[in-house]
């Protein structure tokens, strides 16, 4: 039976089609989910894709967090549904308190778009098991509000529990504390990151690498072996 992975589209989403394609390339079935619908269509996992939901008015992700689809998503994520938040999706996950901390404007106050080197810190989540801990990868990055911040207690807790999933290498592009590029919840089913793995799944586009594809093969293996 083919795993079904939902991709939520909000007003202002940019990367829903790219994410659907990445899911398809990994061997799963992408399922389009609309922000106004509470029905998750019995999907096995969900991706909140990148973009500028609701134009990033108020704060990035702050309005999307109250979309009808999020009511169902929050409930099911707490019950174990695998959820991946990419860029704007990461922002929404923090606003929904499915992940701790917050995303603020880049410290240099400019939009940034570049290929970014990362280190995989946690290869045991639902979305990262096809990586190796310590592996260095290149993933495209594009954001305006990508600076991850949290109080010292939260940062210490994330570090002590191995919940930093990815860390920026060589260059911190937005001022994120502890060079954090992505984190996971305690259960490992919810992961958020700023770089865009869906743009690194085919050698002819993005970085010219396929370093982002393991996100989608990881969850497929997780679902198949569940």
MIDOSE-1310 file (N, C-alpha, C; in nm, 2 decimals, decimal comma, always signed):
residues 226
xxxx	+0,08/-0,12/+0,00/+0,00/+0,00/+0,00/+0,09/+0,12/+0,00; +0,06/+0,22/-0,09/+0,14/+0,34/-0,10/+0,11/+0,44/+0,01; +0,22/+0,49/+0,07/+0,21/+0,59/+0,18/+0,15/+0,72/+0,12; +0,07/+0,78/+0,20/+0,00/+0,91/+0,15/+0,05/+1,02/+0,24
xxxx	+0,11/+1,12/+0,18/+0,17/+1,23/+0,26/+0,10/+1,36/+0,21; +0,04/+1,43/+0,31/-0,04/+1,55/+0,27/+0,06/+1,67/+0,27; +0,02/+1,76/+0,18/+0,10/+1,89/+0,17/-0,01/+2,00/+0,18; +0,01/+2,09/+0,28/-0,09/+2,19/+0,31/-0,06/+2,32/+0,23
xxxx	-0,16/+2,37/+0,16/-0,15/+2,50/+0,09/-0,22/+2,60/+0,16; -0,15/+2,71/+0,20/-0,21/+2,83/+0,26/-0,21/+2,94/+0,16; -0,29/+3,05/+0,17/-0,27/+3,16/+0,09/-0,13/+3,22/+0,10; -0,05/+3,22/-0,01/+0,09/+3,26/+0,00/+0,19/+3,15/+0,00
xxxx	+0,14/+3,03/+0,00/+0,24/+2,91/-0,01/+0,30/+2,92/-0,15; +0,43/+2,89/-0,15/+0,51/+2,89/-0,28/+0,56/+2,75/-0,32; +0,58/+2,67/-0,23/+0,66/+2,54/-0,26/+0,57/+2,42/-0,24; +0,44/+2,43/-0,25/+0,36/+2,31/-0,23/+0,38/+2,21/-0,35
xxxx	+0,39/+2,27/-0,47/+0,40/+2,18/-0,59/+0,54/+2,11/-0,59; +0,64/+2,19/-0,55/+0,78/+2,13/-0,54/+0,78/+2,02/-0,43; +0,71/+2,04/-0,32/+0,71/+1,94/-0,22/+0,63/+1,82/-0,26; +0,52/+1,84/-0,33/+0,45/+1,72/-0,39/+0,54/+1,64/-0,48
xxxx	+0,62/+1,71/-0,56/+0,70/+1,64/-0,65/+0,81/+1,56/-0,58; +0,87/+1,62/-0,48/+0,97/+1,55/-0,40/+0,91/+1,42/-0,33; +0,79/+1,43/-0,28/+0,72/+1,32/-0,22/+0,70/+1,21/-0,33; +0,66/+1,25/-0,45/+0,64/+1,15/-0,56/+0,77/+1,08/-0,60
xxxx	+0,88/+1,16/-0,61/+1,01/+1,10/-0,64/+1,06/+1,00/-0,54; +1,02/+1,02/-0,41/+1,06/+0,93/-0,31/+0,98/+0,80/-0,31; +0,87/+0,80/-0,38/+0,79/+0,68/-0,39/+0,66/+0,68/-0,32; +0,62/+0,80/-0,26/+0,49/+0,81/-0,19/+0,39/+0,89/-0,27
xxxx	+0,27/+0,89/-0,22/+0,16/+0,96/-0,29/+0,14/+1,10/-0,23; +0,16/+1,21/-0,30/+0,13/+1,34/-0,24/-0,02/+1,36/-0,24; -0,07/+1,42/-0,13/-0,21/+1,45/-0,12/-0,23/+1,60/-0,09; -0,30/+1,68/-0,18/-0,31/+1,82/-0,15/-0,41/+1,84/-0,04
xxxx	-0,38/+1,93/+0,06/-0,46/+1,97/+0,16/-0,48/+2,12/+0,16; -0,60/+2,16/+0,18/-0,64/+2,31/+0,17/-0,65/+2,36/+0,31; -0,60/+2,48/+0,33/-0,59/+2,54/+0,47/-0,73/+2,56/+0,54; -0,84/+2,57/+0,46/-0,97/+2,59/+0,52/-1,04/+2,46/+0,56
xxxx	-0,98/+2,34/+0,52/-1,04/+2,21/+0,55/-0,98/+2,15/+0,68; -1,07/+2,10/+0,76/-1,02/+2,03/+0,88/-0,99/+1,89/+0,85; -1,04/+1,84/+0,74/-1,02/+1,70/+0,71/-0,88/+1,67/+0,65; -0,80/+1,59/+0,71/-0,67/+1,56/+0,67/-0,67/+1,44/+0,57
xxxx	-0,78/+1,40/+0,53/-0,80/+1,29/+0,43/-0,72/+1,16/+0,46; -0,71/+1,14/+0,59/-0,65/+1,01/+0,63/-0,51/+0,99/+0,58; -0,43/+1,10/+0,57/-0,29/+1,09/+0,53/-0,21/+1,03/+0,64; -0,09/+0,97/+0,60/+0,00/+0,91/+0,69/+0,10/+1,01/+0,75
xxxx	+0,12/+1,12/+0,69/+0,21/+1,22/+0,73/+0,17/+1,35/+0,67; +0,23/+1,47/+0,72/+0,19/+1,60/+0,66/+0,32/+1,68/+0,65; +0,33/+1,76/+0,54/+0,43/+1,86/+0,52/+0,37/+2,00/+0,52; +0,42/+2,09/+0,60/+0,38/+2,23/+0,59/+0,50/+2,29/+0,51
xxxx	+0,46/+2,34/+0,39/+0,57/+2,38/+0,29/+0,61/+2,53/+0,31; +0,70/+2,57/+0,23/+0,75/+2,70/+0,24/+0,67/+2,81/+0,17; +0,70/+2,93/+0,19/+0,62/+3,04/+0,13/+0,60/+3,16/+0,23; +0,50/+3,23/+0,21/+0,47/+3,34/+0,29/+0,32/+3,34/+0,33
xxxx	+0,28/+3,25/+0,41/+0,13/+3,23/+0,44/+0,07/+3,36/+0,49; -0,04/+3,39/+0,43/-0,11/+3,52/+0,46/-0,02/+3,64/+0,45; +0,08/+3,63/+0,36/+0,17/+3,74/+0,34/+0,26/+3,78/+0,46; +0,27/+3,68/+0,55/+0,35/+3,70/+0,67/+0,31/+3,83/+0,75
xxxx	+0,18/+3,86/+0,74/+0,13/+3,98/+0,82/+0,13/+3,94/+0,97; +0,14/+4,03/+1,05/+0,16/+4,02/+1,20/+0,30/+3,96/+1,23; +0,31/+3,83/+1,21/+0,44/+3,76/+1,22/+0,43/+3,64/+1,12; +0,55/+3,59/+1,08/+0,55/+3,48/+0,99/+0,49/+3,36/+1,06
xxxx	+0,38/+3,30/+1,00/+0,31/+3,19/+1,05/+0,21/+3,21/+1,15; +0,19/+3,34/+1,20/+0,10/+3,37/+1,31/-0,04/+3,35/+1,27; -0,08/+3,39/+1,15/-0,22/+3,37/+1,11/-0,25/+3,23/+1,06; -0,15/+3,17/+0,99/-0,17/+3,03/+0,94/-0,19/+2,94/+1,06
xxxx	-0,14/+2,96/+1,17/-0,15/+2,88/+1,29/-0,30/+2,86/+1,33; -0,38/+2,96/+1,29/-0,52/+2,95/+1,33/-0,61/+2,90/+1,21; -0,55/+2,86/+1,10/-0,63/+2,80/+0,99/-0,70/+2,68/+1,04; -0,82/+2,65/+0,98/-0,90/+2,53/+1,03/-0,82/+2,40/+1,02
xxxx	-0,73/+2,39/+0,91/-0,65/+2,26/+0,90/-0,56/+2,24/+1,02; -0,52/+2,35/+1,08/-0,42/+2,33/+1,19/-0,49/+2,27/+1,32; -0,62/+2,29/+1,33/-0,69/+2,23/+1,45/-0,67/+2,08/+1,45; -0,70/+2,02/+1,33/-0,68/+1,88/+1,32/-0,53/+1,84/+1,32
xxxx	-0,45/+1,92/+1,26/-0,31/+1,88/+1,25/-0,24/+1,88/+1,39; -0,27/+1,98/+1,47/-0,21/+1,99/+1,60/-0,26/+1,87/+1,69; -0,38/+1,84/+1,68/-0,43/+1,72/+1,76/-0,36/+1,59/+1,72; -0,36/+1,57/+1,58/-0,30/+1,45/+1,54/-0,15/+1,44/+1,55
xxxx	-0,08/+1,56/+1,54/+0,06/+1,56/+1,56/+0,10/+1,52/+1,71; +0,02/+1,57/+1,80/+0,04/+1,54/+1,94/+0,01/+1,39/+1,97; -0,07/+1,33/+1,88/-0,10/+1,18/+1,89/+0,00/+1,10/+1,81; +0,10/+1,16/+1,74/+0,21/+1,09/+1,68/+0,21/+1,10/+1,53
xxxx	+0,12/+1,17/+1,46/+0,13/+1,19/+1,32/+0,26/+1,26/+1,28; +0,34/+1,21/+1,19/+0,46/+1,27/+1,14/+0,43/+1,40/+1,07; +0,50/+1,51/+1,11/+0,48/+1,64/+1,05/+0,62/+1,70/+1,02; +0,63/+1,75/+0,90/+0,76/+1,82/+0,86/+0,72/+1,97/+0,83
xxxx	+0,79/+2,07/+0,89/+0,77/+2,21/+0,86/+0,89/+2,26/+0,79; +0,88/+2,31/+0,67/+0,99/+2,36/+0,59/+0,97/+2,51/+0,58; +1,07/+2,59/+0,63/+1,08/+2,74/+0,62/+0,95/+2,80/+0,68; +0,86/+2,84/+0,60/+0,73/+2,90/+0,66/+0,66/+2,79/+0,74
xxxx	+0,67/+2,66/+0,70/+0,62/+2,56/+0,78/+0,68/+2,55/+0,92; +0,81/+2,57/+0,93/+0,88/+2,57/+1,06/+0,82/+2,69/+1,14; +0,81/+2,80/+1,08/+0,75/+2,92/+1,15/+0,61/+2,88/+1,21; +0,53/+2,82/+1,13/+0,39/+2,78/+1,17/+0,40/+2,68/+1,29
xxxx	+0,49/+2,59/+1,28/+0,50/+2,49/+1,39/+0,54/+2,56/+1,52; +0,63/+2,66/+1,52/+0,66/+2,73/+1,64/+0,54/+2,81/+1,69; +0,47/+2,87/+1,60/+0,35/+2,95/+1,64/+0,24/+2,86/+1,70; +0,24/+2,74/+1,65/+0,14/+2,64/+1,70/+0,19/+2,57/+1,83
xxxx	+0,31/+2,60/+1,87/+0,37/+2,54/+1,99/+0,39/+2,39/+1,97; +0,40/+2,34/+1,85/+0,43/+2,20/+1,83/+0,59/+2,19/+1,84; +0,66/+2,30/+1,82/+0,80/+2,31/+1,84/+0,83/+2,43/+1,92; +0,93/+2,43/+2,01/+0,96/+2,54/+2,10/+1,04/+2,65/+2,03
xxxx	+1,04/+2,77/+2,09/+1,12/+2,88/+2,03/+1,03/+2,96/+1,94; +1,10/+3,05/+1,86/+1,04/+3,14/+1,77/+1,13/+3,17/+1,66; +1,07/+3,22/+1,54/+1,15/+3,26/+1,43/+1,14/+3,42/+1,42; +1,25/+3,49/+1,41/+1,25/+3,63/+1,40/+1,32/+3,67/+1,27
xxxx	+1,32/+3,80/+1,24/+1,38/+3,85/+1,11/+1,53/+3,82/+1,11; +1,58/+3,80/+1,00/+1,73/+3,78/+0,99/+1,80/+3,89/+1,05; +1,92/+3,86/+1,11/+1,99/+3,96/+1,19/+2,04/+4,07/+1,10; +2,06/+4,05/+0,97/+2,11/+4,15/+0,87/+1,99/+4,22/+0,80
xxxx	+1,87/+4,18/+0,84/+1,75/+4,25/+0,79/+1,73/+4,24/+0,64; +1,79/+4,14/+0,57/+1,77/+4,12/+0,43/+1,72/+3,97/+0,40; +1,65/+3,96/+0,29/+1,61/+3,83/+0,24/+1,74/+3,76/+0,20; +1,75/+3,63/+0,22/+1,87/+3,56/+0,18/+1,83/+3,44/+0,10
xxxx	+1,91/+3,41/-0,01/+1,88/+3,29/-0,09/+2,02/+3,24/-0,14; +2,05/+3,12/-0,09/+2,18/+3,06/-0,12/+2,18/+2,91/-0,09; +2,28/+2,84/-0,15/+2,30/+2,70/-0,11/+2,37/+2,70/+0,03; +2,32/+2,62/+0,12/+2,37/+2,62/+0,26/+2,42/+2,49/+0,30
xxxx	+2,54/+2,49/+0,36/+2,60/+2,37/+0,42/+2,54/+2,34/+0,56; +2,50/+2,22/+0,58/+2,44/+2,18/+0,71/+2,51/+2,06/+0,76; +2,50/+2,04/+0,89/+2,54/+1,91/+0,96/+2,42/+1,85/+1,02; +2,40/+1,72/+0,99/+2,29/+1,64/+1,05/+2,33/+1,61/+1,19
xxxx	+2,25/+1,66/+1,28/+2,28/+1,63/+1,43/+2,20/+1,52/+1,48; +2,08/+1,50/+1,43/+1,99/+1,39/+1,48/+1,94/+1,31/+1,36; +1,98/+1,19/+1,35/+1,94/+1,10/+1,24/+1,84/+0,99/+1,29; +1,77/+1,02/+1,40/+1,68/+0,93/+1,45/+1,53/+0,97/+1,45
xxxx	+1,50/+1,08/+1,38/+1,36/+1,12/+1,38/+1,29/+1,06/+1,26; +1,16/+1,08/+1,25/+1,08/+1,02/+1,15/+1,12/+1,07/+1,01; +1,18/+1,19/+1,01/+1,22/+1,25/+0,88/+1,37/+1,25/+0,85; +1,45/+1,19/+0,93/+1,60/+1,20/+0,91/+1,67/+1,07/+0,92
xxxx	+1,60/+0,96/+0,93/+1,66/+0,83/+0,95/+1,75/+0,78/+0,83; +1,73/+0,84/+0,72/+1,81/+0,80/+0,60/+1,94/+0,89/+0,59; +1,97/+0,97/+0,69/+2,09/+1,04/+0,71/+2,18/+0,97/+0,81; +2,30/+1,01/+0,82/+2,39/+0,97/+0,93/+2,42/+1,09/+1,02
xxxx	+2,42/+1,06/+1,15/+2,46/+1,17/+1,24/+2,60/+1,22/+1,21; +2,61/+1,35/+1,20/+2,74/+1,41/+1,16/+2,76/+1,43/+1,01; +2,67/+1,38/+0,93/+2,68/+1,39/+0,79/+2,66/+1,54/+0,75; +2,74/+1,58/+0,65/+2,74/+1,72/+0,60/+2,66/+1,72/+0,47
xxxx	+2,57/+1,81/+0,45/+2,48/+1,81/+0,33/+2,47/+1,96/+0,29; +2,43/+1,97/+0,16/+2,40/+2,11/+0,11/+2,25/+2,12/+0,06; +2,18/+2,22/+0,12/+2,04/+2,24/+0,09/+2,02/+2,38/+0,06; +1,94/+2,41/-0,04/+1,90/+2,55/-0,07/+1,83/+2,62/+0,05
xxxx	+1,86/+2,75/+0,07/+1,80/+2,83/+0,18/+1,75/+2,96/+0,12; +1,63/+2,99/+0,16/+1,57/+3,12/+0,12/+1,47/+3,17/+0,23; +1,50/+3,28/+0,29/+1,41/+3,32/+0,40/+1,44/+3,47/+0,43; +1,34/+3,53/+0,50/+1,35/+3,66/+0,55/+1,34/+3,66/+0,70
xxxx	+1,27/+3,56/+0,76/+1,25/+3,55/+0,90/+1,30/+3,41/+0,94; +1,43/+3,39/+0,93/+1,48/+3,26/+0,96/+1,57/+3,25/+1,08; +1,57/+3,35/+1,16/+1,65/+3,35/+1,28/+1,58/+3,28/+1,40; +1,64/+3,16/+1,43/+1,58/+3,08/+1,54/+1,62/+3,13/+1,67
xxxx	+1,53/+3,16/+1,76/+1,56/+3,21/+1,90/+1,48/+3,13/+2,00; +1,53/+3,12/+2,12/+1,46/+3,06/+2,23/+1,53/+3,11/+2,36; +1,47/+3,09/+2,47/+1,53/+3,13/+2,60/+1,64/+3,03/+2,63; +1,73/+3,06/+2,72/+1,85/+2,98/+2,75/+1,80/+2,84/+2,80
xxxx	+1,70/+2,83/+2,88/+1,65/+2,71/+2,93/+1,61/+2,61/+2,81; +1,54/+2,67/+2,72/+1,49/+2,59/+2,60/+1,61/+2,54/+2,52; +1,71/+2,64/+2,50/+1,82/+2,60/+2,42/+1,90/+2,49/+2,49; +1,92/+2,50/+2,62/+2,00/+2,40/+2,69/+1,92/+2,26/+2,68
xxxx	+1,79/+2,27/+2,69/+1,71/+2,14/+2,69/+1,72/+2,08/+2,55; +1,71/+2,16/+2,44/+1,72/+2,11/+2,31/+1,86/+2,04/+2,29; +1,96/+2,11/+2,33/+2,10/+2,05/+2,32/+2,12/+1,92/+2,40; +2,07/+1,93/+2,52/+2,09/+1,81/+2,61/+2,01/+1,69/+2,57
xxxx	+1,90/+1,71/+2,50/+1,81/+1,60/+2,46/+1,84/+1,56/+2,32; +1,93/+1,62/+2,25/+1,97/+1,58/+2,11/+1,86/+1,62/+2,02; +1,79/+1,73/+2,05/+1,67/+1,77/+1,96/+1,71/+1,88/+1,86; +1,83/+1,92/+1,85/+1,88/+2,00/+1,74/+1,90/+1,90/+1,62
xxxx	+1,82/+1,91/+1,52/+1,82/+1,82/+1,41/+1,93/+1,85/+1,30; +1,94/+1,99/+1,28/+2,04/+2,03/+1,18/+2,10/+2,16/+1,23; +2,23/+2,18/+1,19/+2,30/+2,30/+1,23/+2,37/+2,36/+1,11; +2,37/+2,49/+1,10/+2,45/+2,56/+0,99/+2,60/+2,54/+1,01
xxxx	+2,66/+2,52/+0,90/+2,81/+2,51/+0,90/+2,87/+2,62/+0,81; +2,99/+2,65/+0,85/+3,07/+2,75/+0,77/+3,02/+2,90/+0,78; +2,89/+2,91/+0,78/+2,83/+3,05/+0,78/+2,69/+3,04/+0,84; +2,67/+3,12/+0,94/+2,53/+3,13/+0,99/+2,46/+3,24/+0,91
xxxx	+2,36/+3,20/+0,84/+2,30/+3,30/+0,74/+2,20/+3,40/+0,79; +2,15/+3,37/+0,92/+2,05/+3,46/+0,97/+2,06/+3,49/+1,12; +2,16/+3,45/+1,18/+2,18/+3,48/+1,32/+2,11/+3,39/+1,42; +2,07/+3,27/+1,37/+2,01/+3,17/+1,46/+2,10/+3,13/+1,57
xxxx	+2,04/+3,13/+1,69/+2,12/+3,09/+1,81/+2,17/+2,95/+1,80; +2,29/+2,93/+1,85/+2,36/+2,80/+1,84/+2,37/+2,74/+1,70; +2,36/+2,83/+1,60/+2,37/+2,79/+1,46/+2,26/+2,69/+1,42; +2,14/+2,70/+1,49/+2,04/+2,60/+1,47/+1,97/+2,62/+1,34
xxxx	+1,96/+2,52/+1,26/+1,89/+2,52/+1,13/+1,76/+2,44/+1,13; +1,75/+2,35/+1,23/+1,62/+2,27/+1,24/+1,62/+2,20/+1,38; +1,50/+2,17/+1,42/+1,48/+2,10/+1,55/+1,37/+2,00/+1,54; +1,36/+1,91/+1,64/+1,26/+1,81/+1,65/+1,19/+1,82/+1,79
xxxx	+1,07/+1,77/+1,79/+1,00/+1,76/+1,92/+1,05/+1,64/+2,00; +1,01/+1,61/+2,12/+1,06/+1,51/+2,20/+1,04/+1,37/+2,14; +0,92/+1,35/+2,08/+0,89/+1,22/+2,02/+0,96/+1,19/+1,89; +1,01/+1,30/+1,82/+1,08/+1,28/+1,69/+0,99/+1,27/+1,57
xxxx	+0,86/+1,29/+1,59/+0,76/+1,29/+1,48/+0,74/+1,42/+1,41; +0,77/+1,53/+1,49/+0,76/+1,67/+1,43/+0,90/+1,73/+1,41; +0,93/+1,77/+1,29/+1,06/+1,83/+1,26/+1,03/+1,96/+1,18; +1,11/+2,06/+1,22/+1,11/+2,19/+1,14/+1,24/+2,23/+1,11
xxxx	+1,26/+2,29/+0,99/+1,39/+2,34/+0,95/+1,37/+2,45/+0,85; +1,47/+2,55/+0,84/+1,45/+2,66/+0,75/+1,50/+2,62/+0,61; +1,61/+2,55/+0,58/+1,64/+2,52/+0,44/+1,54/+2,43/+0,38; +1,54/+2,43/+0,24/+1,44/+2,37/+0,16/+1,49/+2,23/+0,10
xxxx	+1,46/+2,12/+0,16/+1,51/+1,99/+0,11/+1,43/+1,96/-0,02; +1,31/+2,01/-0,04/+1,24/+1,98/-0,16/+1,30/+2,04/-0,29; +1,40/+2,13/-0,27/+1,47/+2,19/-0,38/+1,60/+2,12/-0,41; +1,62/+2,01/-0,34/+1,75/+1,93/-0,36/+1,72/+1,78/-0,37
xxxx	+1,63/+1,75/-0,46/+1,59/+1,61/-0,48/+1,63/+1,56/-0,62; +1,67/+1,64/-0,71/+1,71/+1,60/-0,84/+1,84/+1,67/-0,88; +1,93/+1,60/-0,95/+2,06/+1,66/-0,98/+2,06/+1,78/-1,07; +1,96/+1,79/-1,15/+1,95/+1,90/-1,25/+1,90/+2,03/-1,19
xxxx	+1,86/+2,04/-1,07/+1,81/+2,16/-1,01/+1,87/+2,19/-0,88; +1,85/+2,31/-0,83/+1,90/+2,35/-0,70/+2,05/+2,34/-0,69; +2,10/+2,26/-0,59/+2,24/+2,25/-0,56/+2,31/+2,16/-0,66; +2,24/+2,09/-0,74/+2,29/+1,99/-0,83/+2,31/+1,86/-0,76
xxxx	+2,27/+1,85/-0,63/+2,28/+1,73/-0,55/+2,13/+1,68/-0,52; +2,13/+1,57/-0,45/+2,00/+1,52/-0,41/+2,00/+1,50/-0,25; +2,07/+1,59/-0,19/+2,08/+1,59/-0,04/+1,95/+1,60/+0,03; +1,85/+1,66/-0,03/+1,72/+1,67/+0,04/+1,63/+1,55/+0,03
xxxx	+1,66/+1,46/-0,07/+1,57/+1,35/-0,09/+1,55/+1,26/+0,03; +1,66/+1,24/+0,12/+1,64/+1,15/+0,23/+1,53/+1,19/+0,33; +1,50/+1,32/+0,33/+1,38/+1,36/+0,42/+1,26/+1,27/+0,38; +1,24/+1,26/+0,25/+1,12/+1,20/+0,20/+1,13/+1,05/+0,19
xxxx	+1,25/+1,00/+0,17/+1,26/+0,85/+0,18/+1,26/+0,80/+0,33; +1,31/+0,89/+0,42/+1,31/+0,85/+0,56/+1,16/+0,83/+0,61; +1,07/+0,92/+0,58/+0,94/+0,91/+0,62/+0,87/+0,79/+0,55; +0,90/+0,77/+0,43/+0,84/+0,66/+0,36/+0,88/+0,53/+0,43
xxxx	+1,01/+0,51/+0,46/+1,05/+0,39/+0,53/+0,98/+0,38/+0,67; +0,97/+0,49/+0,74/+0,91/+0,49/+0,87/+0,76/+0,44/+0,85; +0,69/+0,49/+0,75/+0,55/+0,45/+0,74/+0,54/+0,31/+0,69; +0,62/+0,26/+0,60/+0,62/+0,13/+0,55/+0,65/+0,02/+0,66
xx	+0,74/+0,06/+0,75/+0,78/-0,04/+0,85/+0,70/-0,02/+0,98; +0,61/+0,07/+0,98/+0,53/+0,10/+1,11/+0,44/-0,02/+1,14
